[in-house]
Amino acid sequence: MNYVTDKKVENKTITKDSTQIQLKGALVSEQVKLSFKDGNGTSIELSDKPKEDNSKIGQIIDKDGNKFGEINYETGVITFNSEFNKYFPAETENSKEKPKLELTITSQQNYFSFGLTTHTSKGKIDEKFLIQGSESLNSVMSKVNNSKLGVTMFYDSYSDKVTMTRKETGVYNNSENGKEIEFAGGDFLTQVLGFHNITPDTLGNYVEAENATFIINGLETSRQSNTFSMNGVTFTLKKTTDTPVTINVNNDNDKLYENIKNFVDKYNELVEKIEKKLSEPKYKNYLPLTDDEKEKLSETQQEKWENMAKSGILRNDSILSGLVTQMRTAIYSAVNQDDLDSAMKSLSAIGITTTADFTTAKLEINESKLKAAIEKDPNSIELLFNGTGATDGQKGVIQRLYDKVNATMDQLKERAGNSYSVNNQFTIGRQLDDLDDRIERFEDRLADLETRYYSQFTAMEQAIQKANSQAAYLAQFFQ
């Protein structure tokens, strides 16, 4: 396995009453070093050594093998034992603070990366994955399955093998190698999961993508999926046959009208949710509650306060407002399809327009006009909504909206991540990590400032005591 190594140096302050410190991320065994000066000013260096009976737990030892605590490589928690107390400065009666040590901890975290490329109906899709060495196979498969690649990765414990299947059927890669799924970079997929050198000639468990081939009205043709539409009729091929099949088709105009109405309802529902967030009032006086403030409020009061504090977070958000604009454009722009009736190239031409309220992008239906258009040319209605093409102008309304919403989801993921993202993969996460680092540095500065003030006040008290003693000594000569 080729790893990408991430070396980290962290500074931690530990008092005599503390027993644990928390490091960031999972750690690599035998790569953790702790250095500090003890109470006598002597430089000390400790390191880790994995336990023989548990590779996830290590021991903190000195060069002679003396044990001073344990380290959990998965959680990054170091727990010190009582033997570690000998390194702290001696505690004096006049000291107002607990003895402490300034630790410098050097550690390593291992990551590996791999890339996947799939060929789909939407074109070639590439995606790279950065995986922490301690992550489970289930976590890796979940990231792949939830990516935009359109593949499903599955592990079978009985055979101890992993399979990868593209969700779409058919041939989309017409290049010389003809592979619908390709691997790029890293050896996790090839050497660990055994996907390397997969071709129809070398491995019997490789299933090559094929198009569905059939004859309709004497014309031999093919499709990339077993389900396809032709002349407004959707076909699903269930099995192969040499016997001719006769199909009678009657238009169900009422069903088509209901489908379009459902589409408009869902569109309006989405627009309403987005517009509500964009116009939501922001209450600047309701700041997030501190722990002390929460203790003074009941649970109901806390909930009400937090709802007010969260209100308006997405007010006038550029990504969401941009999506509404793009959806308007997708709805109003003409669809340029050769087989589409020239009088039915837009939704407004078939009776679907915006409402009289100019402040919203919601749609409304002229029922009689839409039903007349369906009765006149249902094939054009199909192309208007579901038409495909290489350019945005050729695509139907639904295809355009699908592209716009997906692009916006990618933008949101880049900014805010999702449930499978780690902080360094999205903007807000990186900002949070930066704030954590700044808070940690500020706390260290406060600790140093506190130490300085204690030292100054101790010196002042000593000076006052000395002055009082001298005054008392001088006073005896005037009695």
N, C-alpha and C positions, 0 to 999 in steps of 0.2 A: 504494500500500500504506500503510495506517495502522499506524504502529508505536507500541508502548509503550516509552518510553525509560527505561533504568535507568542512572542516573549513579552512578559509584563513585569514591571517593577512597581511595587506598591509600598507606601510608607504608612505604618500603623503605630498608634500609641496605645500601650496596654498598661493598666494599673495593677497593683498587687491583688486587688479584689477581683479582677477579671480572670476568667478561665478560658475564654474563647475569642478568636478573631475570625472574621469572614473575608475570604478572598473572592474575587470575581471569576465566575465560570468554573468549568471542570478542569482538573489539573493533570499533568503528565507525571507519572511516578518517577522518582529519582532525579527530578528536575526542579525541586523546590529548595531554595536556600534562604536562611534567616540570618541576618547579621545585625549586631547591635553592640553597644558598650555597656558593660555591667556597672554595678554601683561603685566599683573601684576604678572605672575608666578603662578596663581591659577590653579589647575587641574580641567578641565572641562570634563564632559562626556555627550554626546548626544546619542539618540537612534532613532529608526524608529517606526512609527505607521501607519498601512494601512489606507487609506481613506475609509470611509464608502460607498461612491458611486463609488469607483474604486479600485478594489483589486490589480491592476497592479501598482498603484502609492501610495507611502507612504509619510508621513511627517517627517521631522527631528525635534525632540523636545527635550527639557531638562526635568528634573524630575518634573518641575512644569507645563509642557504642553505648554510652549512657543515655537512658531514655528520659525525655522531658515532655512527652505528650503524644497525641495521635493526630493524623490528618485524614480527612475524608476526601478522596480524589474526585468524587462525583459532585459533592456539594461545595467544596472549597473551604470547609470549616476546619480550623485547627483548634484542638482542645489541649490545654497545657495541664500537667499534673503538678503536685505539690513540690517536686524536685526543682521545678523551674523558678520557684520563689527565691532561690539562693542568689539569683542574678540581680535582684532588685536592690536599690540602695537601702541602707538601714533606716528604719523609721525612728524619728526623734520625737521627744515630747513636745517641742515647740513647733513642729511642722504642722501646718494646717491642711496639707494635701497628702494624698496617698502616694507612696513611691510609685514611679512609673518608668517604663522603658520605651525608647524610640526604636522600632523595628523597621528594617528595610528588607522586604521580601521579594525575591526574584523567582518567577515561576514561568512555566510554559504551558500553552494550550494547543492541542493538535486539531487541525481541521483538514479535511480532504474535500476535493471538489470534483465534479464531473458534469458533463454537458450532454444534452439530448436534443436531437433534431427530428421532427416529424413532418411528414408531407400530408397535408389535409386539403379539404375543399376550399379552405380560406388561404391556401398557400403554404409556404415553408415556414415552420415555427421553430425557433431556437430558444433554449432556456438552459441556464447554468445554475448549479446548486452548490452551496457552501455548507458542508455538514460538519458539526463538531464530533470529534472522535468518540465521545461517550454516548452519542445518540443511538437509540435502538433501531433495528431494521424496520419496525412498524412506523417509527417517526419518519424515516427516510421515504418509505413507500407512501405515507400520507402526503408528504410534500410533493412527490411526483404526481400522485393521483389528483391532487387539488391544483396543479399547475394548469396553464393554458395549453399544454401539449396535446391534450386529448388522448391520453393513454391510461391504461389500468395496470398497475403492478400488483401481483398477488404471490404470497408465499404459501407453499403446501408443506406442512411439517412432516407428513408421512414420507414423501419422496425427497424432502429436504431440497426442494428446487423452487426457483422464482420464475414466474412467467410475466411477460409484458405484452399487452395487446392494445392495439390502437382501436379507439371506440368507433371510428368510421370504417366502413368497409370499402373495398375497391382500390384501384391503382391510381395514385396521384403523383408518384415519382417516375417520370418517363426518362430519367437519365440512364447512363450506361450501367451503373451498379444496381439500380432498380429497388433499393432498400427503402421501405416506407418509414422505418425507425433507424436512426443512425446515432452512434455514440461519438462524443467528442471530448477529449481531455480526461485525464485521470484513469486509474486502473481499478476503481471500485466495481464498476459494472462488469468489466472484462475478466479480472482475475479473481475477485471475491464472489461475484454472483454468477460467473461463468457464461457471460453473453458474448465472449470474444469469438471472432471468426465465424459468425453464424451465416451460413449460406444454405441454399437448398441441397447442395451437393455434399456438405460436410456433416450436417446434423439432421437426423430424422425427425426431430421435434420442431423444426422450423416450418411454419405455415406461410407460404408466399401469398401476398395479396392478389386477388383476382377480381375482375369486373363481372357483373351478371350479364350473360349473353342470351338473347332471346330473339324470336321472330314475331313481328306483329304486322298484320295485313300484308304478309309476304316480304316485309323488309327486315333483314337481319340487322340488329343494332345491339348496343350494350349500355349499361349504366354502372356507376361506381357503387351504387347501393341497391339492395333488393327491393327497397321502397322508392318509388320515383313517380313523378307526375308527367302526363302526356295529354295535351289538348284539354287541360283542366280536370283530368281524371287521375286519381292517385291509385297506383298499382302496388301490390306487395306480392313478390314471388316467394312461394312457400317451398316448392320442390321442383326437381327437373321432371320433364315429361315429353314423350314423343307424340302424344295425342293432342290434336288441335283443341283449343279451348275457346268457346264462344262467350263473349261478354256483351251484355245489354246495359246501356248507361242512360239514366234519366236524371236531368238536373233537379236537385233539391234546393230550390231557390230560398225557401223559408229557412233551411238549415244554414245556407250561406249568409243570409241576412243576420241570423242569430250570432254566427261566428264573428261577423264584422262588428256587430253591436257589443259583443263581449270584448273585442279588441279595443274599441273606443272607451269602454268602461275601465279597462285595465290601464290604458294610457292616461285617462283623466285621474285615476287613483294615484298613479306615479307622480303626475304633475302636481297634484294637490299636496302630496307629502313634501315634495321638493320646495314648492312655493311657500309652504307653511314654515319650513326651516329658514328660508331666505328672508322672510319678513318677521320672524319671531322677535319680540322685543328683548332688549338687553338691559338688565338691571345692574348698573355699575356699582351700586352701593352694597350688593350682596356678594361679598367675597367668600372664597372657600373657608370653611370653619376650621379652626385649630382644635386640638384635642381638649384644651381647657374650655373652649367655647361650647363644644359638644356636650361636656359634662353638665353644663347649666341648662341645656334644652332637653325636652322630652323627645322620644323617637319621632313622633308626629311633627314636632316643630323642626327637628333636624331635616326630615324628608322635605318639608315645605321650603325650608331655607335652601337646601341643595338644589331643588328644582328651579328656584329663582336664580341661583348662581349659575346653573347650566344653561338657562334660557338665553338664546341669542348667540350661542357659540358659533353657529354656522350662518349668522345673519350676513347677507350680501357676499357669501363665499364665492370666490371666482370660479372654482371648478363646477359647483352646482349651477350657478347662473349661466356659465358657458354651456352646460349640458342642455338647459332649457332653450337657449338660443339655437343650438344645433338641432334639437328636436323640432323646433318650429320650422327651421329650414328644410329638414327631412320631410316634414309633412306637406309643406307648400310647394316644394320644387317638383317640376314635371318629371315623369318617368318616361325615358326614351327607349321604348321597345318596338322593334319592327312590326310585331304582330298585334300591337296594342292600338285600339281604335283611337284616332287622333282627337276625338271629342271626349275621351276618357283618360287623359294623361295625368290628371291630378285628382286629389280627394274632393276638392271643391266642385269639380265637374260632375261628381256622382252624388253630391248632397251632403258631404261631410265638411263642415266649416268650424271656425272658432266661434265661441259664444259672443253675445253682445257685450259682455264685460271685457273691456280691452286690457284690464290689469292681469288677466290670467291667460294661460295658453291652452285651456281646456277646449275640447271639441264637442260639437253637438251634431245630431243627425237629422236631416230632412227625410223622414221615413218614405214618403211617396216617391221622391226623386231617386233615392237609393234603390228602392225595389224596382223602379222602372229601369234603371241602369243594369241591375242584375238580370232582369227579364230579357233585356235587349242583347247583352253580350257578357255572359258569365266568364268566358275565357279572358276577356280584357280585364275584368275585375281581379281574376287570379294573378295576371301579370302585374297589375297595378300594385298589388300588395306583396306578392312573393317573387316577382321577377328577379332574375340574377344577371350579373354582368361584370365586366372587368372594371368599369368605372362607377362612381357614385350615381351619375345621372342615369345609368342603365338599371340600377338596382331598384327593386320595389320598396315601398314605404317601410315594411316590416324589416327587410334586410338592412336598410339604412339605420333604422332605430336600433337594431341589434348591434351594429358596428359602433354607433355613437355611445350607447350605454356601456359596452364592453371597454371602449377606449377610456371612458370616464372612470370605470372601476379600476383600471390599471393605474390611472393617475392617483386615485384615492389610496390604492395599495402602496404606491411609491411614497405618498405623504404620511399615511397613518398605519400602513401594514395591515395584517389580518391575524387571525388566531394562531397561525403557523409561523409568523415572522418573529425574528429576533431583532433586538433594538438597532443593530448596525445595518439592517436592511431597509429601513425607512426613515424619512426625515425627522418626524417627531421623536422616534426612538433614539436617534443620534443626539437630538437636542436634550432628551431626558438624561442620557449618559453623561453629556457635557455638564448638565446642571448637578448631577450626583458628584462628579469630580470636583466641581467648583465648591459645592457644599462641604465636601470632605476637606478640601484645602482650607476653607474658611474656618472649619471647626478646629483644624490643626493650629491655625493662627490664633484663634481664641484661647486654645489651651496654652500656647506659648505666652500670650498676653496675661493670662491668669497666673501663670508661674512667675512672670516678672513682677506682677503686682504683689503677690504673696512675699516674694523676696524683698521688695521695697518696704512693705509694711512691717515685715519681721525686723529689718535693719532699723526702721524708725522706732519700733517699740524698744529695741535694744538700746538705741541712743537715748530715748526718754528715761529708761531705767537707769542708765549710767548717769544722766544729768540729775535725776532725783537723788541718786546715791551721793553724788558730789555736793548737791545742795544741803543734804542732811549733814554731811561731814563738816561743811563750812558753818552751818547753823550752830553747831555746838560751841564754837569759839565766841559767840555773841550772847551766850546765856549768863 
